[in-house]
Amino acid sequence: MKKILIVLLMYTGGIYAQVRDYPIKPVAFTNVKLDDHFWVPRIETNRTVTIPASFARCENTGRVKNFEMAAARKGSFCTKFPFDDTDIYKTIEGASYSLAVHPDPKLKAYVDSLITIVGKAQEPDGYLYTARTIDPLHPHPWSGPERWVKENELSHELYDSGHMFEAASAHYLATGERNFLDIALKNADLLVKTFGPGKRHVAPGHEIVEMGLVRLYRITGKQEYLDLAKFFIDERGKRQYDKNSSDEWKNGMYWQDNVPVVDEDEAEGHAVRAMYLYSGMADVAALTGDKQYIEAIDRIWNNMVSKKIYVQGSIGAVPNGERFGADYELPNSTAYNETCAAIGEVFWNQRMFLLHGDSKYIDLLEKVLYNGLISGVGLDGKSFFYTNAMQVTDGFTHPALEPGRSGWFECSCCPTNMVRFLPSLPGYIYAQRENNIYVNLFIAGSADIKLKNKNIKITQVNNYPWNGSLAINVDPESPARFNMLVRIPGWSRSEAIPSDLYNFENKSASNIIIKLNGHPVKYIIQNGYAVINNEWKKGDKIEMNLPMNVKQVIANKALTADIGKVALQRGPIIYCAEWKDNNGKVSNLYIPNNTIFKPEFKADLLNGVMVLKADVMRKDSTSGTVEKVSLTAIPYYSWANRGKGEMTVWFPDAKELASK
């Protein structure tokens, strides 16, 4: 029973098969076993360090106490934000994913004890929101005097529900037990009774309840859950705001509530809210066939990727409101780049791929994954970035962008989001449609896939992302003809990003040779995938070698913050220079034209990284004279693991732009 439930975890039609759904299905993470030098240690650190530390911090910061007081119906809400409940939900979700592939009786017992506490905090009609239940006469100031009256703004009542739905679904599908699911369904039934046509109308102030309702719909087949998810999305743009105000809080843009979603054509407002909204729209579109939703998220995606994304994949440039800025508003010195927004990007890009089957969505997913997402957690598994800076210099004082990592935050959405994301990573590697198997990410390990009632084992062997030599073994239980679709990454086709926002300075087309059983094989490129049609048999082996040249990235001229500068990329990895490797300072370095970079793997540095070395120029801070020095660049994700100091992603290409 447990294994059957797990296979149904994401987008696969649920226990009750739907008539319509994503045309492409991901291979469930429980069908994929990793043997990858890069990702396995990170996922294991998440299991052994981050999950326990997250639960401990939920205990010692009062988050668990809030639920205990809500159960007793007395006390005073003891943390800062009304959405602090979600840190427990997200950690339970991550623990559930981990339990699904790594049984741990002690962890399971602890999770069950927390679920019991959560259940006791739930009110008889299903309402679950400790910021009000503890003391209904004196709720959190963001909550409003009555249920839901501030939901369109800051109460986060539906946001709390959404994360609970996500966590309860993961727990049920991981364990087959209903203790958390029944709590979630009771709350969801209350939402169905409360909201909808002829009932209360609201556009949720912070989206995710839409995604959560879809997950419950997939499990139960209850149409009301899907209908309510669509209702919440369709309510956006109906509230009266001050359309003439430039304040995004007052004109509705911050909440993605200024226009109906089907009329939107750009990424706007709070970046995390936006990612959850667009993911929810994709889910509902897949299940209902709503073409207007698809057209809208296509337009929004194109705007984001062509005008509103940093070179390492991060989004949400503006600290005030944690939001998207205007087109090409991508400053480096004050870049915000919330970790949760990067995780939301992965959610959305996978869904866009499942809708369209185009590799450009996985290209972007990969860029975010290896750069702006994993930068959010330290190599120790217990230090974090809420924001992910692009540049740190001496005297840097922006209060929201301190350059050091933190154990946790008063608003700890990012650490607990990382907890729940990392163990689910294997579910992003493979997908299938009809007679096609997609290989999206190059992560070593094996997958068991059932294609048209045939059992097929796919095994990847590689040293990615440091080496481009890839081997994919294809082992069907008996000979079978089908298509293997292997992604040819955009970066290997001289495409820095699927738009003209960033380009490689020296483009060189690479002819990627693919071998089957040692011999070159003919293939066609379709939507960025090498399509290999074959009568597959046990022992068949695909091989290819992606060129891992160091490339200099330049920005579109409309992106004024990066004029006269270059960034460095090798394979999917974006690099930065940090004070620790460069005599304490990097803001006075510049990279002359035709600089040659040498990759060197350092097994004893930052848990093993490929560094880039080159002779560059340093401008003296006093005299302004220049001298040749050796530059060491490290992967962006690995910075700030050795103390605080200067860091930069973009390098001037002339001394006039280097700081003094």
C-alpha positions as MATLAB code, in Angstrom:
seq = 'MKKILIVLLMYTGGIYAQVRDYPIKPVAFTNVKLDDHFWVPRIETNRTVTIPASFARCENTGRVKNFEMAAARKGSFCTKFPFDDTDIYKTIEGASYSLAVHPDPKLKAYVDSLITIVGKAQEPDGYLYTARTIDPLHPHPWSGPERWVKENELSHELYDSGHMFEAASAHYLATGERNFLDIALKNADLLVKTFGPGKRHVAPGHEIVEMGLVRLYRITGKQEYLDLAKFFIDERGKRQYDKNSSDEWKNGMYWQDNVPVVDEDEAEGHAVRAMYLYSGMADVAALTGDKQYIEAIDRIWNNMVSKKIYVQGSIGAVPNGERFGADYELPNSTAYNETCAAIGEVFWNQRMFLLHGDSKYIDLLEKVLYNGLISGVGLDGKSFFYTNAMQVTDGFTHPALEPGRSGWFECSCCPTNMVRFLPSLPGYIYAQRENNIYVNLFIAGSADIKLKNKNIKITQVNNYPWNGSLAINVDPESPARFNMLVRIPGWSRSEAIPSDLYNFENKSASNIIIKLNGHPVKYIIQNGYAVINNEWKKGDKIEMNLPMNVKQVIANKALTADIGKVALQRGPIIYCAEWKDNNGKVSNLYIPNNTIFKPEFKADLLNGVMVLKADVMRKDSTSGTVEKVSLTAIPYYSWANRGKGEMTVWFPDAKELASK';
ca = [
       0.000    0.000    0.000;
       2.764    2.428    0.964;
       4.647    2.027   -2.316;
       1.477    2.509   -4.350;
       0.698    5.717   -2.489;
       4.198    7.060   -2.980;
       4.058    6.617   -6.754;
       1.039    8.882   -6.742;
       2.791   11.708   -4.933;
       2.958   14.443   -7.545;
       0.791   15.308  -10.536;
       0.040   11.700  -11.379;
      -3.713   11.719  -11.180;
      -4.040   10.828   -7.520;
      -5.779    7.776   -6.189;
      -8.865    8.796   -8.140;
      -7.716    9.157  -11.739;
      -8.662   12.442  -13.340;
      -9.778   12.723  -16.944;
      -7.355   15.574  -17.654;
      -3.932   16.286  -16.210;
      -0.384   17.248  -17.115;
       0.484   15.521  -20.391;
       3.926   14.685  -18.994;
       4.313   12.872  -15.670;
       7.356   13.092  -13.405;
       8.847    9.860  -12.164;
       8.104    9.811   -8.427;
      11.071   10.516   -6.166;
      10.616    7.199   -4.383;
      11.274    5.385   -7.684;
      14.651    7.102   -7.978;
      17.644    6.066   -5.885;
      20.581    8.451   -5.917;
      24.255    7.539   -5.971;
      25.518   11.028   -6.650;
      28.611   12.598   -5.133;
      27.147   16.106   -5.307;
      23.567   15.639   -4.088;
      23.621   12.606   -1.803;
      25.764   14.341    0.864;
      23.450   17.355    0.802;
      20.307   15.279    1.174;
      21.952   13.235    3.923;
      22.993   16.412    5.739;
      19.403   17.590    5.437;
      18.238   14.315    7.013;
      20.784   14.136    9.819;
      21.377   17.813   10.597;
      18.835   20.194    9.075;
      15.621   18.332    9.923;
      16.588   17.713   13.573;
      17.843   21.293   13.933;
      14.623   22.630   12.421;
      12.465   20.642   14.819;
      14.658   21.764   17.731;
      14.260   25.385   16.720;
      10.506   24.963   16.405;
      10.636   23.760   20.009;
      12.946   26.378   21.484;
      11.451   29.376   19.655;
       7.911   28.675   20.890;
       6.410   27.454   17.640;
       5.429   24.136   19.209;
       4.280   25.949   22.342;
       1.841   27.979   20.225;
       0.080   24.762   19.240;
       0.073   23.528   22.842;
      -1.471   26.791   24.035;
      -4.025   26.663   21.219;
      -4.968   23.161   22.337;
      -5.423   24.456   25.905;
      -7.267   27.551   24.604;
      -5.240   29.791   26.872;
      -1.991   31.698   26.856;
      -0.447   34.323   24.612;
       0.893   33.749   21.103;
       4.640   33.707   21.733;
       6.339   34.113   18.358;
       6.386   37.049   15.975;
       4.409   36.104   12.868;
       0.978   34.485   12.396;
       2.492   32.173    9.768;
       5.003   30.664   12.207;
       2.751   27.566   12.311;
       4.010   26.725    8.835;
       7.564   26.091   10.019;
       6.297   22.998   11.805;
       4.263   21.964    8.765;
       7.176   22.337    6.370;
       9.560   20.454    8.620;
       7.038   17.621    8.935;
       6.778   17.619    5.135;
      10.556   17.321    4.736;
      10.696   14.630    7.404;
       7.932   12.718    5.614;
       9.830   12.733    2.318;
      12.897   11.559    4.185;
      10.992    8.792    5.998;
       9.655    7.528    2.670;
      13.128    6.562    1.503;
      14.986    6.279    4.799;
      12.833    4.687    7.544;
      13.603    6.087   10.985;
      11.328    4.884   13.823;
      12.517    7.573   16.221;
      11.866   10.369   13.735;
       8.483    8.910   12.808;
       7.444    8.739   16.458;
       8.433   12.364   16.971;
       6.528   13.465   13.863;
       3.454   11.584   15.096;
       3.739   13.337   18.465;
       3.757   16.710   16.724;
       0.763   15.744   14.597;
      -1.107   14.893   17.798;
      -0.325   18.355   19.179;
      -1.449   19.970   15.902;
      -4.697   17.994   15.955;
      -5.516   19.098   19.492;
      -5.037   22.730   18.453;
      -7.708   22.396   15.742;
     -11.087   23.894   16.562;
     -14.193   21.665   16.316;
     -15.258   23.022   12.922;
     -11.776   22.509   11.418;
     -10.280   25.980   11.880;
      -6.554   25.728   12.640;
      -4.636   28.938   13.237;
      -2.868   29.303   16.562;
      -2.526   33.085   16.305;
      -6.275   33.359   16.945;
      -7.255   30.127   18.685;
      -4.968   30.698   21.699;
      -6.871   33.860   22.649;
      -9.695   34.736   20.227;
     -10.372   38.030   21.988;
      -6.783   39.163   21.538;
      -5.507   37.660   18.266;
      -2.286   38.559   16.521;
      -2.461   42.176   15.271;
      -2.164   40.991   11.655;
      -5.100   38.630   12.088;
      -8.040   40.980   12.456;
     -10.784   40.716   15.079;
     -12.629   37.914   13.279;
     -11.738   35.002   11.054;
     -10.694   35.810    7.486;
     -11.298   39.593    7.636;
      -7.607   40.278    6.980;
      -6.995   37.265    4.750;
      -6.534   39.406    1.652;
      -3.666   41.148    3.435;
      -1.539   39.816    6.273;
      -3.458   37.292    8.348;
      -1.996   34.313    6.430;
      -4.834   32.050    7.551;
      -5.095   30.408    4.129;
      -1.316   30.394    3.741;
      -1.100   28.370    6.945;
      -3.762   26.020    5.579;
      -1.933   25.628    2.285;
       1.313   24.546    3.899;
      -0.617   22.198    6.158;
      -2.278   20.630    3.100;
       1.112   20.181    1.427;
       2.623   18.611    4.547;
      -0.356   16.375    5.318;
      -0.420   15.106    1.733;
       3.287   14.298    1.865;
       2.896   12.537    5.208;
      -0.049   10.439    4.030;
       1.599    9.465    0.776;
       4.832    8.619    2.596;
       3.344    6.567    5.409;
      -0.147    5.533    4.314;
      -1.396    6.857    7.663;
      -4.296    9.320    7.900;
      -3.591   11.058   11.217;
      -2.365   14.287    9.594;
      -4.440   13.958    6.434;
      -7.695   13.863    8.400;
      -6.744   17.121   10.152;
      -6.069   18.721    6.767;
      -9.288   17.445    5.194;
     -11.329   18.784    8.111;
      -9.766   22.200    7.552;
     -10.236   21.981    3.772;
     -13.913   21.130    4.240;
     -14.270   24.258    6.383;
     -12.750   26.313    3.554;
     -15.220   24.782    1.085;
     -18.099   25.730    3.389;
     -16.732   29.253    3.907;
     -15.477   30.384    0.483;
     -16.875   30.228   -3.021;
     -19.715   31.556   -5.172;
     -22.473   32.855   -2.930;
     -20.173   32.637    0.108;
     -17.178   34.638    1.274;
     -14.971   36.034   -1.510;
     -11.252   36.660   -1.078;
      -7.993   36.621   -3.010;
      -5.563   35.027   -0.528;
      -2.922   37.488    0.641;
      -0.168   34.899    0.373;
      -0.721   32.133   -2.123;
      -0.082   28.424   -1.599;
      -3.501   27.248   -0.498;
      -4.232   26.752   -4.207;
      -1.371   24.258   -4.602;
      -2.346   22.549   -1.362;
      -5.981   22.148   -2.382;
      -4.887   20.581   -5.658;
      -2.815   18.023   -3.752;
      -5.820   17.118   -1.599;
      -7.933   16.843   -4.753;
      -5.425   14.429   -6.249;
      -5.622   12.242   -3.149;
      -9.376   12.327   -2.591;
     -10.879   13.119   -5.984;
     -13.114   15.660   -4.232;
     -14.068   18.161   -6.936;
     -14.827   20.912   -4.418;
     -11.126   21.189   -3.573;
     -10.127   21.802   -7.188;
     -13.041   24.201   -7.664;
     -12.011   26.202   -4.615;
      -8.403   26.423   -5.795;
      -9.633   27.900   -9.078;
     -12.040   30.195   -7.246;
      -9.232   31.703   -5.178;
      -7.169   32.310   -8.321;
     -10.080   33.870  -10.183;
     -10.784   36.262   -7.293;
      -7.571   38.139   -8.001;
      -7.976   41.567   -9.565;
     -11.500   42.156   -8.229;
     -10.685   44.110   -5.082;
     -10.680   47.898   -5.239;
      -7.188   49.313   -4.803;
      -5.756   52.735   -5.502;
      -4.767   52.152   -9.115;
      -2.991   55.512   -9.263;
      -0.697   54.770   -6.341;
       2.928   53.834   -6.993;
       2.959   51.911   -3.703;
       2.631   48.218   -4.575;
       0.923   47.553   -1.240;
      -1.770   50.100   -2.081;
      -2.243   49.364   -5.789;
      -2.485   45.585   -5.347;
       0.656   44.576   -7.243;
       2.428   43.319   -4.111;
      -0.270   40.649   -3.691;
      -0.658   39.915   -7.455;
      -4.165   41.326   -7.000;
      -4.201   44.405   -9.226;
      -5.574   42.699  -12.355;
      -7.266   39.354  -13.091;
      -4.621   36.666  -13.547;
      -5.644   36.005  -17.146;
      -4.856   39.637  -18.010;
      -1.406   39.660  -16.434;
       1.661   39.723  -18.662;
       4.559   40.302  -16.290;
       6.027   38.892  -13.086;
       5.213   41.324  -10.329;
       4.925   41.818   -6.610;
       6.249   39.657   -3.797;
       8.378   37.048   -5.552;
       7.496   34.046   -3.376;
       3.785   34.776   -3.569;
       4.152   35.065   -7.339;
       5.900   31.699   -7.725;
       3.220   29.945   -5.675;
       0.448   31.644   -7.644;
       1.898   30.719  -11.032;
       2.499   27.144   -9.853;
      -1.091   26.923   -8.666;
      -2.316   28.298  -11.981;
      -0.326   25.630  -13.824;
      -1.826   22.901  -11.636;
      -5.381   24.118  -12.151;
      -4.815   24.612  -15.877;
      -3.521   21.063  -16.230;
      -6.574   19.673  -14.463;
      -9.223   21.891  -16.052;
      -7.765   22.676  -19.472;
      -8.003   26.437  -18.844;
      -6.174   27.850  -21.859;
      -6.306   31.422  -20.566;
      -4.313   30.390  -17.515;
      -1.696   28.756  -19.715;
      -1.458   31.774  -22.005;
      -1.038   34.035  -18.978;
       1.705   32.027  -17.284;
       3.493   31.698  -20.628;
       3.562   35.507  -20.925;
       4.633   35.957  -17.315;
       7.415   33.366  -17.629;
       8.783   35.069  -20.730;
       8.793   38.432  -18.956;
      10.587   37.052  -15.918;
      13.252   35.197  -17.888;
      13.930   38.017  -20.321;
      13.861   40.987  -17.926;
      13.647   40.102  -14.223;
      16.086   37.349  -13.269;
      19.664   37.409  -12.019;
      22.475   35.589  -13.774;
      22.570   32.832  -11.118;
      18.819   32.274  -11.398;
      17.578   34.259   -8.411;
      14.524   36.535   -8.496;
      12.972   39.262   -6.364;
      15.445   42.116   -6.725;
      13.835   44.720   -4.470;
      14.233   44.476   -0.675;
      11.193   46.670    0.013;
       8.450   44.104   -0.400;
      10.752   41.188   -1.286;
       9.508   41.747   -4.787;
      10.165   41.961   -8.480;
      11.248   45.357   -9.693;
      10.637   46.978  -13.041;
      12.007   45.465  -16.235;
      15.815   45.239  -16.046;
      15.827   46.468  -12.436;
      18.477   44.041  -11.219;
      20.939   45.894   -8.980;
      23.816   43.906   -7.524;
      24.602   45.905   -4.397;
      21.068   45.559   -2.973;
      19.881   42.331   -4.627;
      17.347   40.580   -2.376;
      16.864   37.149   -3.934;
      14.927   35.294   -1.256;
      15.736   31.587   -0.997;
      12.019   30.727   -0.907;
      11.606   32.437   -4.272;
      14.298   30.195   -5.784;
      12.510   27.114   -4.443;
       9.247   28.464   -5.873;
      10.967   28.878   -9.242;
      11.802   25.169   -9.262;
       8.161   24.327   -8.487;
       6.931   26.548  -11.310;
       9.509   25.548  -13.921;
       8.847   21.859  -13.433;
       5.150   22.488  -13.941;
       5.822   24.513  -17.087;
       7.855   21.614  -18.431;
       5.068   19.164  -17.597;
       2.672   21.364  -19.563;
       4.852   22.055  -22.600;
       7.680   19.510  -22.746;
      10.288   22.144  -23.596;
      13.778   21.817  -22.142;
      14.078   25.575  -21.596;
      12.113   25.205  -18.385;
      14.515   22.548  -17.121;
      17.462   24.673  -18.249;
      16.218   27.418  -15.951;
      15.344   24.949  -13.194;
      18.903   23.613  -13.338;
      20.399   27.115  -13.214;
      18.373   27.952  -10.120;
      19.014   24.579   -8.505;
      22.808   24.600   -8.704;
      23.236   28.278   -7.921;
      20.619   30.563   -6.376;
      18.795   27.797   -4.488;
      21.466   25.750   -2.705;
      23.316   28.948   -1.833;
      20.496   29.368    0.694;
      21.826   26.651    3.022;
      25.332   26.484    4.423;
      27.540   23.466    3.941;
      27.024   22.620    7.616;
      23.283   22.158    7.045;
      22.337   24.490    9.878;
      23.207   27.986    8.675;
      21.140   29.813    6.114;
      20.630   32.768    3.863;
      17.204   34.376    3.724;
      18.528   36.670    0.988;
      21.218   35.790   -1.545;
      23.468   38.723   -2.338;
      25.232   39.360   -5.623;
      27.872   41.696   -4.262;
      29.315   42.397   -0.817;
      31.874   45.146   -0.267;
      33.528   46.776    2.743;
      31.104   49.043    4.530;
      28.081   47.165    3.276;
      25.301   48.013    5.751;
      21.936   47.162    4.205;
      20.006   45.715    7.187;
      18.134   43.134    5.104;
      21.249   41.846    3.383;
      23.824   41.039    6.020;
      26.564   39.018    4.307;
      26.861   36.335    6.966;
      24.755   33.211    7.366;
      22.331   32.806   10.247;
      21.279   29.822   12.322;
      17.615   30.763   11.885;
      15.502   33.875   11.528;
      12.472   35.344   13.258;
      10.824   34.763    9.884;
      12.238   31.313    9.151;
      10.309   30.422    6.021;
      13.499   29.836    4.021;
      15.251   27.268    6.247;
      12.107   25.161    6.580;
      11.369   25.473    2.868;
      14.835   24.063    2.204;
      14.075   21.233    4.636;
      11.073   20.155    2.591;
      12.601   20.668   -0.844;
      15.904   18.776   -0.706;
      14.590   15.252   -0.032;
      12.111   15.624   -2.899;
      14.864   16.392   -5.444;
      14.939   12.898   -7.040;
      11.414   13.573   -8.353;
      12.746   16.240  -10.726;
      15.223   14.060  -12.643;
      13.006   11.957  -14.952;
       9.615   12.222  -16.612;
       7.557   10.189  -19.052;
       4.859   10.624  -21.656;
       3.328    7.877  -23.762;
       6.342    6.112  -25.288;
       8.929    8.663  -24.182;
      11.299    8.830  -21.221;
      12.820   12.251  -20.446;
      16.210   12.593  -18.791;
      16.076   16.109  -17.375;
      18.825   16.341  -14.785;
      22.201   14.650  -14.770;
      22.280   13.215  -11.276;
      23.892    9.820  -10.732;
      21.701    6.974   -9.562;
      18.980    4.678  -10.835;
      15.266    4.937  -11.583;
      12.579    2.299  -12.001;
      10.062    3.371  -14.629;
       6.985    1.605  -15.943;
       6.374    2.543  -19.570;
       3.387    0.941  -21.286;
       3.416   -1.933  -18.793;
       7.140   -2.526  -19.326;
       9.543   -2.174  -16.411;
      12.621   -0.175  -17.366;
      15.628    0.643  -15.233;
      17.609    3.782  -16.041;
      21.004    4.272  -14.413;
      23.129    7.389  -14.673;
      26.869    7.393  -14.009;
      28.623   10.749  -13.997;
      30.648   13.304  -12.061;
      28.309   16.198  -12.786;
      28.421   19.194  -12.422;
      32.223   19.110  -12.451;
      32.593   16.852  -15.475;
      30.504   16.690  -18.650;
      31.110   13.001  -19.369;
      27.721   11.308  -18.983;
      26.669    7.670  -19.194;
      23.039    6.504  -19.153;
      22.352    2.775  -18.965;
      18.979    1.622  -20.274;
      17.759   -1.774  -19.040;
      14.226   -2.836  -19.999;
      12.943   -6.099  -18.525;
      12.558   -7.315  -22.122;
      13.356   -5.677  -25.487;
      11.133   -2.680  -26.146;
      11.038    0.195  -28.611;
      10.633    3.654  -27.119;
      12.228    7.085  -27.232;
      14.879    8.305  -24.840;
      14.806   12.100  -24.696;
      18.067   13.370  -23.229;
      18.251   17.083  -22.484;
      21.032   18.953  -24.257;
      21.513   21.839  -21.798;
      21.214   25.341  -23.126;
      24.602   26.247  -21.654;
      26.191   23.523  -23.838;
      24.463   25.052  -26.874;
      25.918   28.527  -26.164;
      22.722   29.729  -24.501;
      23.310   31.351  -21.131;
      19.576   31.609  -20.390;
      16.449   31.058  -22.530;
      16.296   34.761  -23.498;
      18.577   37.581  -24.577;
      19.027   38.895  -21.015;
      22.411   37.159  -20.705;
      24.733   35.796  -23.365;
      28.107   34.127  -23.519;
      30.711   36.582  -24.747;
      32.285   34.116  -27.150;
      29.679   31.798  -28.580;
      30.970   28.598  -30.062;
      28.594   25.963  -31.336;
      29.473   22.520  -30.028;
      28.563   19.404  -31.926;
      27.522   17.007  -29.183;
      28.299   13.442  -30.185;
      26.027   10.853  -28.633;
      27.106    7.233  -28.643;
      24.971    4.145  -28.244;
      26.941    1.086  -27.164;
      30.151    2.801  -28.184;
      29.059    3.948  -31.648;
      27.839    7.406  -32.698;
      24.094    7.429  -33.099;
      21.884    9.679  -35.177;
      19.413   11.749  -33.242;
      17.086   14.663  -33.770;
      16.775   17.694  -31.493;
      13.215   18.320  -30.368;
      12.455   21.109  -27.880;
      16.029   20.941  -26.634;
      16.097   17.148  -26.256;
      18.125   14.615  -28.204;
      15.505   12.078  -29.244;
      16.941    8.586  -29.564;
      14.548    5.988  -30.929;
      15.733    2.454  -30.450;
      14.709   -1.121  -29.795;
      16.187   -1.090  -26.311;
      17.574   -4.203  -24.622;
      19.388   -4.943  -21.402;
      22.898   -3.518  -21.309;
      22.284   -0.633  -23.746;
      24.376    2.399  -22.896;
      24.096    6.042  -23.996;
      27.203    8.207  -23.700;
      27.846   11.860  -24.372;
      30.349   14.484  -23.314;
      29.117   17.999  -22.657;
      31.875   20.607  -23.144;
      32.805   22.230  -19.833;
      34.588   25.297  -21.125;
      34.787   28.334  -18.852;
      32.553   31.008  -20.348;
      32.274   34.709  -19.703;
      28.706   35.954  -19.425;
      27.642   39.432  -20.481;
      24.332   41.138  -19.833;
      21.864   42.783  -22.168;
      22.736   46.471  -22.535;
      19.382   47.379  -21.016;
      20.626   45.869  -17.761;
      22.637   48.906  -16.758;
      23.939   47.455  -13.469;
      26.154   45.049  -15.435;
      27.460   47.223  -18.257;
      31.185   46.681  -18.723;
      31.181   43.574  -16.543;
      31.432   39.825  -16.978;
      30.298   36.851  -14.920;
      31.873   33.389  -15.033;
      30.165   30.098  -15.795;
      31.374   26.538  -16.233;
      28.769   23.916  -17.017;
      25.669   24.838  -14.983;
      27.728   26.531  -12.247;
      27.989   30.303  -11.829;
      31.125   31.465  -10.038;
      32.007   34.289   -7.693;
      35.160   35.608   -6.086;
      35.316   35.733   -2.311;
      37.654   37.616    0.003;
      39.075   34.441    1.540;
      40.840   33.331   -1.651;
      41.864   36.742   -2.964;
      43.922   38.589   -0.358;
      40.913   39.873    1.554;
      39.362   42.008   -1.194;
      37.634   41.448   -4.529;
      35.958   44.758   -5.372;
      39.168   46.136   -6.901;
      39.721   43.245   -9.330;
      39.039   43.389  -13.046;
      39.260   40.789  -15.795;
      40.970   41.913  -19.009;
      39.798   40.676  -22.384;
      41.066   37.258  -23.477;
      41.761   36.108  -19.912;
      42.204   32.335  -19.808;
      40.730   30.430  -16.851;
      42.013   27.118  -15.571;
      39.630   24.794  -13.695;
      41.118   22.948  -10.710;
      39.257   20.515   -8.476;
      39.958   21.096   -4.788;
      38.766   18.095   -2.790;
      39.661   19.724    0.540;
      37.913   23.042   -0.138;
      34.233   23.693    0.644;
      33.377   19.963    0.659;
      35.009   19.557   -2.755;
      34.639   22.158   -5.495;
      35.974   22.988   -8.921;
      37.634   26.399   -8.676;
      38.625   28.674  -11.533;
      42.054   30.279  -11.588;
      43.372   33.043  -13.810;
      45.751   35.975  -13.917;
      43.735   39.174  -13.631;
      44.435   42.768  -12.609;
      44.072   44.470   -9.247;
      43.692   48.230   -8.921;
      45.559   49.649   -5.933;
      43.141   51.277   -3.515;
      45.456   54.221   -2.818;
      47.478   55.016   -5.921;
      45.131   53.697   -8.589;
      47.978   51.761  -10.178;
      47.366   48.227  -11.365;
      49.188   44.947  -10.916;
      48.737   41.401  -12.135;
      47.402   39.015   -9.489;
      46.012   35.502   -9.358;
      42.225   35.211   -9.089;
      40.499   32.212   -7.522;
      36.769   31.937   -8.188;
      34.516   29.496   -6.326;
      30.998   28.245   -7.104;
      28.483   30.895   -6.084;
      26.500   28.436   -3.982;
      29.514   27.866   -1.709;
      30.253   31.422   -0.636;
      29.996   32.697    2.961;
      30.930   29.348    4.519;
      34.250   30.704    5.843;
      33.258   33.936    7.538;
      32.227   37.399    6.386;
      33.961   39.462    3.747;
      33.779   40.779    0.209;
      32.204   38.795   -2.612;
      31.227   39.542   -6.171;
      29.594   37.724   -9.077;
      30.178   40.403  -11.722;
      33.710   41.580  -12.576;
      34.641   44.768  -14.422;
      36.527   44.197  -17.642;
      38.470   47.470  -17.330;
      40.236   49.263  -14.466;
      37.969   52.310  -14.730;
      35.116   50.254  -13.267;
      37.093   48.618  -10.450;
      36.595   50.239   -7.055;
      39.348   52.056   -5.226;
];
